Amino acid sequence: MSLMMLKELIRNSRRINKYFCHNYHLQVHRNYNFSYDRLKEYRGDTPTRLLNSAAGNAVAYNNFITLDNSLNPKPLNFNLIWLRDHCRCPECYNYSTNQKRCSILDIAQNASVKECTVENNILKIIWTDNHKSTFSLEWLSQFYNNTKKCECPVLWNKRIMKSLNIKSIDVKDFLYSDKGILELLTSVLRFGVGFIKNVLPTKEATEQVIQKISHTQRTFFGDMWEFTDSLDHEDTAYTRDALGAHTDNTYFSEAAGLQVFHCLHHDGEGGETLLVDGFYVAKHLKEKYPTSYQRLTSTFIESEFKEAEKHYLACGPILKLNSITGELEQVRFNMYDRAPLKTVAMENMQDFYEDFINLSKIICDPQNEWWFKLQPGTVLIFNNWRVLHGRAAYTGHRRIAGCYIGYSDWHSKARTLGLL
């Protein structure tokens, strides 16, 4: 195509969606308003020619390479700097450390394309400095608009939970095969809860199980902890009193990701475990009280833990949304650890308490509560960012072993298993 023909095309249409040139597709962005002056700012007056193949087509134009191939229903647009930044050749990427080698300043200066081709589902690029990069189309598709799939949460209340019949993983399968830990973490990702059975009722055996997932998260409670009603810490958990549904560590800037409980011994009555799906509760709140849901995602409140020579304090919303997807990521609900409320203006206080009460009523609705008796030998593992827990008051002597696992740590394990 001559330059005069291209100028004529631009005059006839200020927006170009698709234009076919010889044997390749010229794909330009719908939202870009074209003019000849802007065209001159591109890297050359015509797009970089690409060899056509059965695997697909591609073209470098306007700081993008567009791929049109059989692996994806729609063309994929990749920024040139992004492609150069993600070059995985040995000069750009250290496979011994899994780290980048290049400075972004060097990359930005050399993100111009001399030639690009698609052959056998491989995108090959020769840059203007003669550096060569190759990318499999499957690898590129995986990173385009975060298309990788993961386990979708299954939300539940008491009625739904009865029909789910969550499987308990035998400790031998868990410790001595990848299948066991894969099944457990799949359960935690889907339902927020998992169980391991036939574990010796000791703190040491419990720790051995946990180490298969990750190291424990050390807090002022310790690494592995064991609690009774001895009031070793100034916390309601160290009594025989009932505990309403709550999440732990709201006074930390990042709450623990997983929480672990193992009842080692109980010779009395009561002490049943309570679990509530915080994501189910939040969905119900959003449907019934949408304004309350919105305000609880944006109103920050403080939580604290205080005892001798310790004062932990953190601030955040009760319902925390993922900053990228906007989806609910974490429930931070704890009636016991709320600090004096000073982060809400007095003129907004009535609205806050209305929202907080609306949420609390749904959490405390018996239809949303799952109660069961945790027996020695069964380890309970649940997502502390999603599932609220509590217990019934009890009599007699009761010993519980447990620990925390960091959010980043258990997600790391899930990624190595291909679950995230």
Backbone torsions as a table, in degrees:
resi	resn	phi	psi	omega
1	MET	NA	135.2	179.0
2	SER	-80.3	162.6	178.7
3	LEU	-65.2	-35.6	179.4
4	MET	-63.4	-41.4	178.9
5	MET	-64.0	-40.3	179.5
6	LEU	-65.0	-40.6	177.9
7	LYS	-63.8	-37.6	179.0
8	GLU	-65.4	-40.3	177.7
9	LEU	-61.1	-42.4	-179.5
10	ILE	-64.9	-39.5	-180.0
11	ARG	-64.8	-34.1	-177.8
12	ASN	-77.2	-26.0	-178.7
13	SER	-145.4	119.0	-179.3
14	ARG	-73.6	-19.6	178.9
15	ARG	-122.4	127.2	179.6
16	ILE	-109.9	124.2	178.3
17	ASN	-95.1	-53.7	177.9
18	LYS	-145.8	141.9	174.6
19	TYR	-143.4	131.4	-177.7
20	PHE	-97.4	127.8	-178.2
21	CYS	-126.4	110.2	-177.7
22	HIS	55.8	-122.0	-172.3
23	ASN	-104.2	17.2	178.8
24	TYR	-136.6	162.3	-178.8
25	HIS	-91.0	132.9	171.7
26	LEU	-101.6	108.0	-175.6
27	GLN	-111.1	118.5	176.6
28	VAL	-122.4	159.7	-168.5
29	HIS	-80.5	136.4	-174.9
30	ARG	-62.1	-29.1	-174.2
31	ASN	-91.5	7.3	-179.1
32	TYR	-98.8	124.3	-178.3
33	ASN	-89.0	112.4	-170.5
34	PHE	-87.0	146.9	168.5
35	SER	-150.3	160.1	-178.2
36	TYR	-65.1	-36.4	179.1
37	ASP	-62.6	-40.9	178.2
38	ARG	-68.7	-35.9	-179.6
39	LEU	-59.9	-35.5	-179.2
40	LYS	-67.6	-19.3	179.4
41	GLU	-78.2	-13.0	-179.8
42	TYR	-68.2	171.1	179.0
43	ARG	-83.5	75.8	-176.9
44	GLY	102.3	157.1	-177.0
45	ASP	-82.2	-13.8	179.7
46	THR	-131.5	154.0	180.0
47	PRO	-67.0	155.1	176.4
48	THR	-68.6	128.6	-177.4
49	ARG	-71.2	138.7	179.2
50	LEU	-119.7	138.9	174.1
51	LEU	-69.4	131.4	179.0
52	ASN	-83.5	145.5	177.6
53	SER	-151.5	169.9	179.5
54	ALA	-64.7	-25.3	-178.0
55	ALA	-71.4	-28.0	-179.9
56	GLY	151.1	-178.5	-178.4
57	ASN	-123.8	159.8	175.7
58	ALA	-155.3	155.6	177.0
59	VAL	-150.1	140.9	176.7
60	ALA	-99.6	121.5	-175.7
61	TYR	-162.9	138.1	173.9
62	ASN	55.3	47.0	177.1
63	ASN	66.5	15.6	179.0
64	PHE	-132.8	154.0	162.1
65	ILE	-112.8	128.0	179.0
66	THR	-106.5	127.6	-179.9
67	LEU	-108.3	130.2	177.0
68	ASP	-126.5	103.0	-173.0
69	ASN	-144.9	170.6	-174.2
70	SER	-71.8	-15.0	-177.9
71	LEU	-76.6	-17.9	-177.1
72	ASN	-133.1	139.5	-178.5
73	PRO	-68.9	-24.6	-179.2
74	LYS	-124.2	153.1	175.6
75	PRO	-60.4	145.4	179.3
76	LEU	-111.0	131.4	-179.5
77	ASN	-106.8	124.3	-179.2
78	PHE	-121.5	127.6	177.8
79	ASN	-64.9	140.7	-175.9
80	LEU	-65.3	-41.9	179.4
81	ILE	-64.3	-39.2	177.7
82	TRP	-59.8	-43.7	179.7
83	LEU	-64.0	-44.9	179.9
84	ARG	-65.3	-38.1	179.3
85	ASP	-65.1	-27.8	-177.6
86	HIS	-103.0	16.6	174.2
87	CYS	-60.1	133.1	-177.3
88	ARG	-111.1	24.0	174.2
89	CYS	-72.4	160.1	-177.4
90	PRO	-61.1	-23.1	177.8
91	GLU	-72.9	-29.4	-174.9
92	CYS	-101.5	-20.5	-174.2
93	TYR	-137.0	131.5	-179.7
94	ASN	-94.2	106.5	-177.1
95	TYR	-74.9	-14.7	176.7
96	SER	-75.2	-33.7	-178.0
97	THR	-111.1	-6.7	-175.6
98	ASN	57.1	44.7	-180.0
99	GLN	-133.7	156.1	176.7
100	LYS	-72.2	151.6	177.1
101	ARG	-103.9	-24.9	-166.3
102	CYS	-96.4	149.0	173.1
103	SER	-80.1	142.5	178.2
104	ILE	-62.3	-26.6	179.1
105	LEU	-67.2	-38.7	177.1
106	ASP	-70.4	-38.2	-178.0
107	ILE	-63.9	-45.8	-176.2
108	ALA	-62.1	-31.7	-178.6
109	GLN	-77.0	-16.8	-173.0
110	ASN	-123.3	32.9	-177.9
111	ALA	-101.5	43.4	175.7
112	SER	-114.0	138.9	-173.2
113	VAL	-97.7	131.3	171.5
114	LYS	-91.3	-42.8	-177.6
115	GLU	-155.1	144.5	175.1
116	CYS	-142.7	140.7	-179.0
117	THR	-140.2	156.8	172.2
118	VAL	-120.1	119.6	178.9
119	GLU	-139.5	125.7	178.6
120	ASN	54.4	44.6	178.9
121	ASN	61.9	27.2	175.9
122	ILE	-122.1	124.6	173.1
123	LEU	-85.7	123.6	179.1
124	LYS	-115.4	129.2	-177.7
125	ILE	-124.0	132.4	167.1
126	ILE	-110.2	118.7	-178.1
127	TRP	-84.6	167.2	-175.7
128	THR	-67.1	-18.3	174.2
129	ASP	-91.1	11.3	178.3
130	ASN	72.2	9.1	172.2
131	HIS	-71.0	145.5	-177.3
132	LYS	-117.3	135.1	177.3
133	SER	-128.7	145.7	174.7
134	THR	-131.5	141.7	179.8
135	PHE	-139.0	131.8	171.7
136	SER	-74.8	142.2	-179.4
137	LEU	-65.3	-31.6	176.8
138	GLU	-63.6	-42.3	179.1
139	TRP	-64.7	-43.1	179.6
140	LEU	-64.3	-42.7	-179.4
141	SER	-61.0	-34.3	-179.3
142	GLN	-61.2	-32.8	-175.7
143	PHE	-99.1	-4.4	-176.8
144	TYR	-79.4	117.2	-179.9
145	ASN	53.6	35.5	176.9
146	ASN	50.7	51.2	-174.1
147	THR	-78.7	-8.5	-178.1
148	LYS	-65.0	133.3	-177.3
149	LYS	-87.6	150.1	174.2
150	CYS	-139.9	175.9	-178.6
151	GLU	-63.4	126.8	178.6
152	CYS	-85.6	133.6	179.9
153	PRO	-62.0	137.7	172.2
154	VAL	-101.7	112.8	-176.3
155	LEU	-82.1	147.2	-174.8
156	TRP	-146.6	154.5	165.3
157	ASN	-124.8	-166.3	-175.9
158	LYS	-61.3	-44.7	-177.7
159	ARG	-65.7	-45.5	-178.9
160	ILE	-65.8	-39.6	-177.7
161	MET	-60.9	-35.7	179.5
162	LYS	-61.6	-31.3	-178.7
163	SER	-86.9	-13.7	-176.8
164	LEU	-77.1	-34.4	177.9
165	ASN	51.7	61.2	-177.7
166	ILE	-62.1	129.2	-175.5
167	LYS	-76.5	139.0	171.2
168	SER	-93.6	131.6	-178.1
169	ILE	-88.6	129.5	176.8
170	ASP	-67.2	140.3	-174.3
171	VAL	-59.7	-33.7	179.5
172	LYS	-67.3	-42.2	176.8
173	ASP	-63.9	-35.9	-178.2
174	PHE	-70.0	-43.7	-174.9
175	LEU	-78.4	-31.7	-168.3
176	TYR	-116.8	14.1	174.3
177	SER	-151.3	151.3	176.2
178	ASP	-72.2	-22.8	-179.4
179	LYS	-60.9	-40.6	-177.7
180	GLY	-63.4	-47.8	-178.8
181	ILE	-71.3	-30.7	175.8
182	LEU	-63.1	-43.8	179.2
183	GLU	-66.6	-39.8	-179.0
184	LEU	-64.5	-51.2	-177.1
185	LEU	-69.2	-29.6	172.9
186	THR	-62.2	-42.1	177.9
187	SER	-63.2	-42.1	179.9
188	VAL	-66.3	-40.0	179.0
189	LEU	-67.1	-37.8	-177.0
190	ARG	-81.0	-49.6	-172.2
191	PHE	-107.4	-13.0	-176.2
192	GLY	84.6	-0.2	-172.1
193	VAL	-141.8	145.3	172.5
194	GLY	-149.7	157.0	-178.7
195	PHE	-131.1	144.5	171.3
196	ILE	-122.9	128.5	-175.4
197	LYS	-110.4	164.6	177.4
198	ASN	65.1	34.8	175.6
199	VAL	-91.3	136.7	176.1
200	LEU	-58.3	135.8	-176.8
201	PRO	-77.9	62.4	175.8
202	THR	-133.0	156.9	177.3
203	LYS	-64.7	-36.0	-178.3
204	GLU	-66.4	-43.0	179.2
205	ALA	-67.2	-35.8	177.0
206	THR	-63.9	-43.2	179.5
207	GLU	-64.0	-38.1	178.6
208	GLN	-59.4	-40.5	178.1
209	VAL	-64.2	-45.4	-175.7
210	ILE	-65.8	-35.6	-178.5
211	GLN	-62.1	-20.5	177.5
212	LYS	-68.9	-27.1	177.1
213	ILE	-85.9	-53.3	-177.4
214	SER	-174.5	173.3	171.1
215	HIS	-70.1	157.1	179.3
216	THR	-75.3	156.8	176.1
217	GLN	-91.8	116.3	-177.9
218	ARG	-78.3	130.4	173.9
219	THR	-130.9	-173.3	178.1
220	PHE	-67.9	-12.5	172.9
221	PHE	-77.5	-15.5	-177.1
222	GLY	111.9	-168.2	175.5
223	ASP	-86.5	-81.1	167.4
224	MET	-89.4	131.7	179.0
225	TRP	-122.8	160.9	179.1
226	GLU	-137.0	123.9	-177.7
227	PHE	-128.6	149.5	175.8
228	THR	-129.5	-148.8	176.1
229	ASP	-100.9	28.2	-173.9
230	SER	-80.9	-7.0	-178.2
231	LEU	56.0	44.2	176.5
232	ASP	-62.0	-29.9	174.4
233	HIS	-124.7	155.0	-179.7
234	GLU	-80.3	71.5	-174.3
235	ASP	-144.4	139.8	-177.2
236	THR	-61.0	-24.9	178.9
237	ALA	-61.1	-26.2	-177.6
238	TYR	-92.5	35.1	174.4
239	THR	-132.1	-176.6	175.2
240	ARG	-97.1	4.0	-175.6
241	ASP	-71.1	157.9	173.0
242	ALA	-67.8	150.0	176.6
243	LEU	-123.3	124.3	175.4
244	GLY	-72.6	165.0	-177.5
245	ALA	-61.9	132.3	-177.6
246	HIS	-159.8	165.8	168.4
247	THR	-107.8	153.8	-178.0
248	ASP	-90.8	161.2	170.0
249	ASN	66.4	28.3	176.3
250	THR	-65.2	-13.8	178.2
251	TYR	-90.6	2.1	173.3
252	PHE	-99.8	149.3	177.8
253	SER	-64.2	-29.5	170.7
254	GLU	-134.2	109.8	-179.9
255	ALA	-66.1	155.2	176.3
256	ALA	-56.2	146.1	-179.1
257	GLY	-81.0	-48.2	178.1
258	LEU	-117.0	148.0	172.9
259	GLN	-123.3	143.9	-175.0
260	VAL	-124.6	132.6	173.9
261	PHE	-129.0	138.8	173.4
262	HIS	-141.7	113.8	177.7
263	CYS	-75.6	113.2	-178.4
264	LEU	-86.0	-30.7	-176.6
265	HIS	-165.8	139.7	171.1
266	HIS	-156.1	120.8	-178.0
267	ASP	-111.6	16.1	-179.0
268	GLY	-122.2	-157.6	-179.5
269	GLU	-108.8	161.5	176.4
270	GLY	78.5	-155.5	178.4
271	GLY	77.0	15.5	178.8
272	GLU	-60.6	147.5	-179.6
273	THR	-87.7	139.1	177.7
274	LEU	-115.0	131.2	172.8
275	LEU	-128.3	141.8	177.3
276	VAL	-134.5	132.5	178.5
277	ASP	-79.3	105.0	-178.7
278	GLY	-63.6	-30.9	178.5
279	PHE	-70.3	-36.9	175.5
280	TYR	-64.7	-44.9	179.7
281	VAL	-59.5	-45.8	-178.7
282	ALA	-63.9	-38.6	177.7
283	LYS	-62.7	-42.9	178.7
284	HIS	-64.3	-41.6	177.7
285	LEU	-61.3	-44.0	-178.6
286	LYS	-62.0	-37.0	-179.8
287	GLU	-74.5	-40.0	-174.2
288	LYS	-88.9	-38.1	-178.3
289	TYR	-131.9	71.9	-175.0
290	PRO	-59.1	-34.5	179.2
291	THR	-68.4	-40.5	177.1
292	SER	-62.1	-42.5	178.7
293	TYR	-59.4	-48.0	-177.7
294	GLN	-61.5	-43.2	-177.7
295	ARG	-69.3	-35.9	179.9
296	LEU	-72.6	-16.0	174.1
297	THR	-84.7	-13.7	-175.6
298	SER	-121.7	-8.2	178.8
299	THR	-93.8	122.9	-177.9
300	PHE	-95.0	133.2	174.6
301	ILE	-129.2	157.6	-177.9
302	GLU	-98.2	144.5	172.5
303	SER	-126.6	151.9	-175.7
304	GLU	-146.7	156.6	170.4
305	PHE	-129.4	128.0	-177.8
306	LYS	-131.9	131.4	165.6
307	GLU	-154.4	-175.8	-175.1
308	ALA	-53.0	121.9	176.5
309	GLU	62.7	20.5	175.8
310	LYS	-137.1	135.8	172.7
311	HIS	-151.9	97.3	178.4
312	TYR	-95.2	139.5	-177.5
313	LEU	-146.8	131.8	176.5
314	ALA	-142.1	154.7	-175.8
315	CYS	-129.0	134.7	178.6
316	GLY	-176.1	171.5	178.2
317	PRO	-75.8	153.6	176.9
318	ILE	-67.5	-37.2	175.7
319	LEU	-114.7	108.2	-175.7
320	LYS	-98.7	127.0	179.6
321	LEU	-96.0	149.9	173.8
322	ASN	-66.0	130.7	-174.0
323	SER	-68.4	-18.0	-179.6
324	ILE	-98.6	-50.7	-174.6
325	THR	-87.9	-22.6	-175.4
326	GLY	77.9	1.6	178.6
327	GLU	-82.5	155.7	178.1
328	LEU	-61.8	129.2	-177.1
329	GLU	-114.1	-34.1	-174.2
330	GLN	-151.8	139.8	171.0
331	VAL	-105.2	124.4	-179.5
332	ARG	-117.7	80.8	-173.9
333	PHE	-124.3	116.6	177.7
334	ASN	-151.9	107.5	180.0
335	MET	-62.4	-31.2	-169.9
336	TYR	-81.5	-31.3	-171.4
337	ASP	-101.5	13.2	179.1
338	ARG	-68.4	128.5	176.4
339	ALA	-81.1	164.4	174.0
340	PRO	-50.0	130.6	-170.4
341	LEU	-82.3	106.9	179.1
342	LYS	-130.0	4.5	-178.8
343	THR	-92.9	-2.9	178.9
344	VAL	-113.6	129.5	178.9
345	ALA	-63.8	145.5	-177.0
346	MET	-58.3	-33.5	179.5
347	GLU	-70.3	-15.7	177.9
348	ASN	-105.3	0.8	-173.4
349	MET	-64.9	-39.3	-179.6
350	GLN	-61.2	-42.2	178.1
351	ASP	-63.2	-42.2	-178.8
352	PHE	-61.3	-47.9	-178.1
353	TYR	-66.1	-33.8	175.2
354	GLU	-62.0	-44.9	179.3
355	ASP	-64.9	-43.5	-177.8
356	PHE	-64.7	-39.3	178.4
357	ILE	-68.1	-41.5	177.7
358	ASN	-58.2	-44.7	178.7
359	LEU	-65.9	-44.0	-177.3
360	SER	-62.8	-37.9	179.3
361	LYS	-62.8	-39.9	180.0
362	ILE	-69.2	-41.1	178.3
363	ILE	-61.2	-40.5	-175.9
364	CYS	-87.6	1.5	177.1
365	ASP	-66.0	122.3	-178.8
366	PRO	-55.1	-26.1	179.0
367	GLN	-68.1	-16.7	-179.7
368	ASN	-103.5	2.0	-176.3
369	GLU	-99.7	131.4	174.8
370	TRP	-111.6	114.4	-179.0
371	TRP	-109.2	140.1	174.0
372	PHE	-159.5	160.1	179.4
373	LYS	-95.4	119.1	178.5
374	LEU	-81.7	120.3	-175.1
375	GLN	-101.2	152.1	173.7
376	PRO	-55.6	135.8	-178.0
377	GLY	102.6	-16.3	179.7
378	THR	-111.4	121.2	178.7
379	VAL	-97.8	126.9	177.3
380	LEU	-99.6	129.1	177.1
381	ILE	-126.5	127.4	-179.1
382	PHE	-142.2	158.4	-178.3
383	ASN	-79.7	108.1	-177.8
384	ASN	-70.7	-12.8	175.8
385	TRP	-85.8	-8.6	-176.6
386	ARG	-125.8	-48.5	-170.2
387	VAL	-96.7	125.8	174.3
388	LEU	-86.2	148.1	-179.2
389	HIS	-132.7	158.9	176.5
390	GLY	-162.2	-168.9	178.7
391	ARG	-157.6	160.4	172.5
392	ALA	-84.6	154.5	173.7
393	ALA	-60.7	155.3	-176.7
394	TYR	-142.2	165.1	174.1
395	THR	-118.4	168.2	177.0
396	GLY	78.5	-167.4	-178.1
397	HIS	-98.7	128.7	-176.1
398	ARG	-135.9	127.1	178.1
399	ARG	-120.7	127.4	179.2
400	ILE	-121.6	128.2	171.6
401	ALA	-100.7	151.6	180.0
402	GLY	-174.2	-177.3	179.3
403	CYS	-170.0	175.7	172.2
404	TYR	-114.7	152.6	170.4
405	ILE	-126.5	132.4	-177.0
406	GLY	-61.2	147.5	179.3
407	TYR	-58.5	-47.7	-179.9
408	SER	-64.6	-32.8	-176.4
409	ASP	-71.3	-44.6	-178.8
410	TRP	-74.9	-30.2	174.3
411	HIS	-68.0	-33.7	175.7
412	SER	-60.0	-45.2	179.2
413	LYS	-63.8	-41.2	179.9
414	ALA	-62.7	-36.6	178.4
415	ARG	-67.1	-40.9	-179.6
416	THR	-65.0	-21.9	177.8
417	LEU	-93.1	2.1	178.4
418	GLY	78.1	19.1	-178.4
419	LEU	-90.6	-17.7	178.4
420	LEU	-128.3	NA	NA
